[in-house]
């Protein structure tokens, strides 16, 4: 009965329209570097490669501490991205710290559409449309950085995995990192694979600069994007196989 009561409260929050604008800032931490068992095996079989990977992990984690992602929003649109960092952008390990899913995430709260913009694939620009998450809100609670948060699980139609987030109903902003929308509160913490994003600051007084949907040479759905990546990976595998023969 308690769980049903909580869910009813959340459903009421879902229909509340946000009236403020601002900027939420998130830090990112890496929670792993490959599989633990794989690294243990590598240490035994190839100590030199293990030392190289350990050096890469240390550099990645060191740089990640300097990354502060911004979620800018108003009552109609939102944008999530990493501001340019002049002092470390040229570091050879910055790509590891940023990760493969770095780019611009744009959300239109009126239409419910979310897009991911990337310019780091196939020497071109792509704008990938994401379907909305389907959320299951639980009654699990946790305090994170002073906010009372509830746990929610999200799924996408064209994605096999699921996403677990912690959101704060007291922050009546239905947004989160990387295009998350549709929850009755701001996402305070979310983990994408080995990337953990945590809210560290929110400014509801500052009005963000104009938010615009990015333009790209190719605009595709998430399903089409997965096919494009699969073909590219198969091409690389064929080239590697050809070199070995």
C-alpha positions as CSV (number, residue, x, y, z in Angstrom):
1,X,0.0,0.0,0.0
2,X,2.9,2.4,0.9
3,X,4.5,1.8,-2.6
4,X,1.2,2.6,-4.3
5,X,0.7,5.7,-2.3
6,X,4.2,7.0,-3.2
7,X,3.6,6.2,-6.9
8,X,0.3,8.2,-6.9
9,X,2.2,11.2,-5.5
10,X,4.8,10.9,-8.2
11,X,2.1,10.7,-10.9
12,X,0.7,14.0,-9.7
13,X,4.2,15.6,-9.8
14,X,4.6,14.3,-13.4
15,X,2.0,16.7,-14.7
16,X,3.5,19.8,-13.0
17,X,5.1,22.2,-15.5
18,X,8.5,23.7,-14.5
19,X,8.5,27.4,-14.4
20,X,12.1,28.2,-13.7
21,X,15.4,28.2,-15.6
22,X,18.9,27.6,-14.4
23,X,22.1,25.6,-14.6
24,X,22.8,22.3,-12.8
25,X,26.4,21.2,-12.6
26,X,27.5,17.5,-12.4
27,X,30.8,15.8,-11.7
28,X,31.8,12.6,-13.4
29,X,33.6,9.6,-11.9
30,X,34.8,6.4,-13.5
31,X,33.8,3.3,-11.5
32,X,35.9,0.7,-13.4
33,X,38.5,0.1,-16.1
34,X,37.7,-3.1,-17.9
35,X,36.6,-6.1,-16.0
36,X,38.3,-6.8,-12.7
37,X,39.0,-10.5,-13.6
38,X,40.4,-9.4,-16.9
39,X,42.9,-7.0,-15.3
40,X,44.0,-9.7,-12.8
41,X,44.6,-12.1,-15.7
42,X,46.5,-9.5,-17.7
43,X,48.7,-8.8,-14.7
44,X,49.8,-12.4,-14.7
45,X,50.1,-13.0,-18.4
46,X,51.4,-9.6,-19.7
47,X,52.8,-7.4,-16.9
48,X,54.0,-4.7,-19.3
49,X,50.6,-4.3,-20.9
50,X,49.1,-4.3,-17.4
51,X,51.4,-1.4,-16.3
52,X,50.4,0.5,-19.5
53,X,46.7,0.1,-18.8
54,X,47.2,1.1,-15.1
55,X,48.9,4.3,-16.3
56,X,46.0,5.0,-18.6
57,X,43.5,4.4,-15.8
58,X,45.4,6.8,-13.5
59,X,45.5,9.5,-16.2
60,X,41.8,9.1,-17.0
61,X,40.7,9.3,-13.4
62,X,43.0,12.3,-12.8
63,X,41.5,14.2,-15.7
64,X,37.9,13.2,-14.9
65,X,38.1,15.0,-11.6
66,X,38.4,18.3,-13.6
67,X,35.4,17.6,-15.8
68,X,32.2,19.6,-14.7
69,X,29.2,19.0,-16.9
70,X,26.4,21.6,-17.3
71,X,22.7,21.0,-17.6
72,X,21.2,24.2,-18.9
73,X,17.4,24.5,-19.0
74,X,14.4,26.7,-19.2
75,X,10.7,25.8,-19.3
76,X,10.9,24.6,-22.9
77,X,14.3,23.2,-23.6
78,X,17.4,21.7,-22.0
79,X,21.0,21.1,-23.0
80,X,23.6,18.9,-21.4
81,X,27.3,19.1,-22.3
82,X,30.9,19.5,-21.1
83,X,32.1,23.1,-21.5
84,X,35.4,23.5,-23.3
85,X,38.4,23.2,-21.0
86,X,41.3,25.0,-22.6
87,X,43.9,23.8,-20.0
88,X,43.3,20.1,-20.5
89,X,41.6,19.6,-23.9
90,X,44.9,18.8,-25.6
91,X,45.9,16.2,-23.1
92,X,46.4,12.9,-24.9
93,X,44.3,11.1,-22.3
94,X,41.4,13.5,-22.4
95,X,39.5,11.2,-24.8
96,X,39.6,8.5,-22.2
97,X,38.4,10.8,-19.5
98,X,35.5,12.1,-21.6
99,X,34.4,8.7,-22.8
100,X,32.8,7.6,-26.1
101,X,29.3,9.0,-25.4
102,X,30.4,12.6,-25.0
103,X,28.7,15.3,-27.0
104,X,25.7,17.6,-26.8
105,X,22.3,16.3,-25.5
106,X,19.3,18.4,-26.4
107,X,15.8,18.0,-25.0
108,X,12.6,19.7,-26.1
109,X,10.2,19.6,-23.2
110,X,7.2,20.6,-25.3
111,X,7.5,17.7,-27.8
112,X,9.3,15.2,-25.5
113,X,12.0,14.7,-28.1
114,X,15.7,14.2,-27.1
115,X,18.7,14.3,-29.4
116,X,22.4,13.5,-29.1
117,X,24.8,15.4,-31.2
118,X,28.3,14.0,-32.0
119,X,31.1,15.1,-34.3
120,X,33.6,12.4,-33.4
121,X,32.3,9.6,-35.7
122,X,33.2,8.9,-39.3
123,X,34.5,12.4,-40.0
124,X,31.0,13.8,-40.0
125,X,28.3,15.1,-37.7
126,X,25.3,13.1,-36.5
127,X,22.1,14.0,-34.6
128,X,20.6,10.9,-33.0
129,X,16.9,11.0,-31.8
130,X,16.3,9.1,-28.6
131,X,12.9,7.7,-27.7
132,X,11.6,8.7,-24.2
133,X,12.4,6.5,-21.3
134,X,9.7,4.4,-19.7
135,X,10.1,4.8,-16.0
136,X,9.4,2.5,-13.0
137,X,9.6,4.5,-9.8
138,X,10.5,2.5,-6.6
139,X,10.2,3.4,-2.9
140,X,13.9,3.1,-2.3
141,X,15.3,6.2,-0.8
142,X,18.8,7.6,-0.3
143,X,20.3,10.9,0.8
144,X,22.8,12.3,-1.8
145,X,24.5,15.6,-1.3
146,X,21.8,16.8,1.0
147,X,18.9,15.8,-1.2
148,X,16.3,13.1,-0.3
149,X,16.2,11.0,-3.5
150,X,14.1,8.2,-4.8
151,X,15.3,5.4,-7.2
152,X,13.8,4.9,-10.6
153,X,14.5,2.4,-13.4
154,X,14.3,3.5,-17.0
155,X,14.1,1.5,-20.3
156,X,14.2,2.4,-24.0
157,X,12.4,0.5,-26.7
158,X,15.5,0.1,-28.9
159,X,18.0,-0.5,-26.1
160,X,18.5,-3.8,-24.4
161,X,19.8,-2.4,-21.1
162,X,18.2,-0.4,-18.3
163,X,19.1,2.8,-16.5
164,X,19.0,3.4,-12.8
165,X,18.8,7.0,-11.5
166,X,18.3,8.7,-8.2
167,X,16.1,11.9,-8.4
168,X,14.9,14.5,-5.9
169,X,11.2,15.4,-6.0
170,X,11.9,18.6,-4.1
171,X,13.8,19.9,-7.2
172,X,10.7,20.0,-9.5
173,X,12.7,19.8,-12.7
174,X,12.1,16.7,-14.9
175,X,15.6,16.5,-16.3
176,X,19.0,14.8,-15.8
177,X,22.3,14.1,-17.5
178,X,22.5,12.9,-21.1
179,X,18.9,13.7,-22.1
180,X,17.1,12.1,-19.2
181,X,13.5,13.5,-19.1
182,X,10.1,12.6,-17.7
183,X,10.8,12.1,-14.0
184,X,9.0,14.1,-11.3
185,X,12.3,15.7,-10.0
186,X,15.8,16.5,-11.0
187,X,18.2,13.6,-11.4
188,X,20.9,13.8,-8.7
189,X,22.8,10.7,-9.6
190,X,22.9,8.3,-12.5
191,X,25.4,5.7,-13.7
192,X,25.9,5.0,-17.4
193,X,28.0,1.8,-17.5
194,X,31.2,2.9,-15.7
195,X,30.4,6.6,-15.8
196,X,28.8,8.0,-12.6
197,X,27.3,11.5,-12.8
198,X,26.5,13.3,-9.5
199,X,24.9,16.7,-9.0
200,X,27.2,19.1,-7.2
201,X,25.6,22.5,-7.7
202,X,22.4,24.1,-9.0
203,X,21.8,27.7,-9.8
204,X,18.1,28.7,-10.3
205,X,18.9,32.4,-10.4
206,X,21.2,32.4,-13.5
207,X,19.4,32.5,-16.8
208,X,21.3,30.3,-19.4
209,X,22.1,31.5,-22.8
210,X,19.7,30.6,-25.6
211,X,19.3,26.9,-26.0
212,X,19.1,25.6,-29.6
213,X,18.7,22.2,-31.2
214,X,22.1,21.3,-32.8
215,X,22.3,20.9,-36.6
216,X,24.1,18.0,-38.2
217,X,24.8,16.5,-41.6
218,X,22.9,13.3,-40.6
219,X,19.8,13.1,-38.4
220,X,18.9,9.5,-37.5
221,X,16.9,7.4,-35.0
222,X,18.6,5.5,-32.2
223,X,17.9,2.2,-34.1
224,X,19.5,3.6,-37.3
225,X,22.5,4.8,-35.2
226,X,23.1,1.3,-33.8
227,X,23.1,-0.1,-37.4
228,X,25.6,2.6,-38.5
229,X,27.9,1.7,-35.6
230,X,27.6,-2.0,-36.2
231,X,28.5,-1.7,-39.9
232,X,31.5,0.5,-38.9
233,X,32.7,-2.1,-36.4
234,X,32.3,-4.9,-38.8
235,X,34.3,-3.0,-41.4
236,X,37.1,-2.5,-38.9
237,X,37.0,-6.2,-37.9
238,X,37.3,-7.2,-41.6
239,X,40.3,-4.9,-42.1
240,X,42.0,-6.3,-39.1
241,X,41.3,-9.9,-40.3
242,X,42.6,-9.0,-43.7
243,X,45.9,-7.7,-42.3
244,X,46.4,-10.9,-40.3
245,X,45.9,-13.1,-43.4
